[in-house]
């Protein structure tokens, strides 16, 4: 039985998710911080696919392989040791992003994506969903100089809609935080949501 807690940070590119994850390290020093794509060789293959014109279905299975490795090597062992795990992106990123890239390939793409994870993925105990106007998100990505094929306004709009659909289906798991404010303000809201969850689940 897995006695630890898995908390995930989700949202479209440009929400400040990774910066907030770094800020949380000082607030939860005992937690295991991790991310997807991982830093394994599979995760590096995922990053290469993001920067290329890789077929969307092939790209999906790279993401899925990285997720499986992440669970086996990091998530499951930490949860068995009763650790708090905080992951910058996790399975919901796949459902939202690949749900968009594969929307013309499969009917009900998000449902299909969830079905291929059934039986082996570990569902998060809490997911913090950061939301923002996609136009602002793209502007932030431009400032970082990190535009990829995923960082286009209309695409991110669809992805965010997918995230919100996921949150609507599992309101008990998701906490939605407006990421349009100053980063420090958003980080405090995220920290508060995590502490509230942990207090309620002692």
N, C-alpha and C positions, 0 to 999 in steps of 0.2 A: 504494500500500500504506500502511495506517495503522500507524505505528510507535510511537505513544504507548500509554498504558495507561488504560483506563476502569474506575474503581472506583465502585461504587454502594452507598449506604446505604439499607437497606430495613427495614420493620417497621410494625406498626400504630401508629396515633396514640397518643401518650403514652409512647413508648419513649425519648424524649429525643434522637431522631435529629437534629433541626435544631440543638439545642444542641451536640451532639457535632460536627456539621459545622463549627460556628463555632469550636470549640476546636481542631479539626484545622488550621485556617488558619495558626496560629502554628507548627505542627509541620511543615507542608509548604508553605512560603511560595511555592514556585515552581509549585505546582499551580493548575489552573484549577478553581475551585469554582463549581458551578452547581446547579440544582434543577428539579424538576417539581412542580406547574405552574410554567412559566417566568414571567418578568415581561413577556412580550410581550402584545399585545392578545388573542391567543388564550388565553394563560394566565389573563388576567383574566376572560375569558368562562368558563373552567373554574371559577374560584373563585366566580363568580356562580352557576353551576349547582349547586355543592356546597351553597350556602346557600339553594337553592330546591327546588321539587318538579319539576325538569326530568325528562322521561322518561329512564329509565336508558340506553336505546339512543342517544338523542340526546346524552346526557352522555358516553357512551363515545367517540363520534366527535369530540367536542370535545377529550377527552384525547388521542386518537390524532393529531389535527391538531396539537396543541401539541407532542407528541412528535416528529412529523416536522419541525416548524419548529426544535425544539431541536437535533436531529441536524444539520440543514442549516446552522444559524447558529452553533452553538457546538461541539458534540461533534466532528463530522467535521473541521472546520478545525483544532481544537486537537490532535487525534490525528495529523493530517497533519504538524503542526509538532513531533511527538514529545513532546508535553506529557503530564503526568499530569493526568487529569481525575477529579474526585471529585464525584459528583452525589447530592444529597439527594433521593431517589426517582428512579425510572426505569421501565422497561417492566414490571418485576416487580410494581410497585404496581398497574398496570392489570390484570395477570393475577389478582392476589390480590383486589383490591377489586371490580373489575367482574365478576370470576368469581363473586363473591358476589351482587352486585346483579342479575346476569343469569342466575342459576342456575335460575330458574323460566321463563326465556324460551328458553334453549338447553340441550340435552343436552350434557354435557361442555363447559360454558361456558369453562373455562380453556383447553382444547385449541383451541377455536374462536378465542379471543382471540389465542393464540399464532400461529395460522395466518394471521390477517390482518396480522400483523407480519412474517411470513416474507418474506425477499428484500430488505427495505429497512432494517429496524432494525439497530443495531449491538449485538451481544451483549456485555455487560460481561466484562472479564477476571477481575474479582473482585467478589463481592457480599457485603457484611457484613449479615447478617440479625439484627436486634435483636429478641429475644423477651421477653415479659413476661406476667404474669397479666392478662387483659383487665380484670378488676375494678380492679386497681391503675392500669392505663392510663387508664380512664375517670375515676378519681379525680384523676389528674394533669391530665387535660384540664379537669376542673371547676375546679381551682385556677387554671388559666390563664384561665378564663372563656371557653373556646373550643369549647363543645359544638356539633357539627354533626350532620347525619343519619347520618354515618359513625361517630360516637362513642358507640355503644350496645354494651353488654357482649356480647350474643349475636351481634350482627353482627361485632364485632371478633374474637370467638372463631372464627367461620367464616373470616374473612380470615386470621387467623394460621394456621389449619389449612391454608389454601391456600398460604400462604408455605412452610410446612414440607413440603408435597407437592412444591413446586418445588425446594426444597433437596434433597429425597430423590432427585429425578430427575437433578440436576446437582451431586453432592457435590463435584466437583472445582472448581466455581465458587463455591460458598457457604461462608462461615464463619459459624457461628451463635454469637452472643454473648448471654449472659443480661443483660438490661437492668434487672433488678430491684435491682441494687446501687447504691451512690452514683454519681452522674453522673461524677465524676472517675475512679473505678475503671473504669467502663464505657469511658470515653474512652481510658484507657490500654490496655485490651484491644484496642480497635479500632485504635489507633495501632500496637500490636505486630503485629496481624494484617496491616496494610497494609505495614509495614516488612519483615515476613517474606516476604510475597509479592513485594515489589520486589527484595529480596535474591536470591530464588530465580529471578527473571526478568530479571536484568541482561543 
